[in-house]
């Protein structure tokens, strides 16, 4: 009986492997870590890859993009 429980436990453990995150597929959002009023840019930490990238926004978009909030860049697939 102990062997059956052990085998079932191991089978469950190995069947729940984490799927690889595919870069550039739905990973275009993240948290704004800083902003710059001189050129209306924000630096965002990607939620999937933890990479940082700076984007220049339109003034109206920049006014609504606050550090600490989540933001998505719709014309880029990931970074």
DATA-V942341 format. One record per backbone hydrogen bond with DSSP energy under -1.0 kcal/mol. NH is the residue of the N-H (numbers start at 0). CO is the residue of the C=O. E is the energy in kcal/mol with one decimal. If there is no record, write none. Layout:
NH & CO & E
NH & CO & E
//
This chain:
4 & 0 & -2.0
5 & 1 & -2.3
6 & 2 & -2.6
7 & 3 & -2.5
8 & 4 & -2.3
9 & 5 & -2.4
10 & 6 & -2.5
11 & 7 & -2.1
12 & 8 & -2.2
13 & 9 & -2.4
14 & 10 & -1.4
24 & 21 & -1.3
29 & 70 & -1.9
30 & 44 & -1.6
31 & 68 & -2.8
32 & 42 & -3.1
33 & 42 & -1.3
35 & 40 & -2.5
40 & 35 & -1.7
41 & 54 & -2.5
42 & 33 & -2.7
43 & 52 & -2.8
44 & 30 & -2.8
45 & 50 & -3.2
46 & 28 & -2.8
49 & 45 & -1.7
52 & 43 & -1.8
54 & 41 & -2.9
56 & 39 & -3.2
61 & 57 & -2.7
62 & 58 & -1.9
64 & 61 & -1.2
67 & 31 & -3.0
68 & 65 & -2.1
70 & 29 & -3.0
72 & 27 & -2.7
//
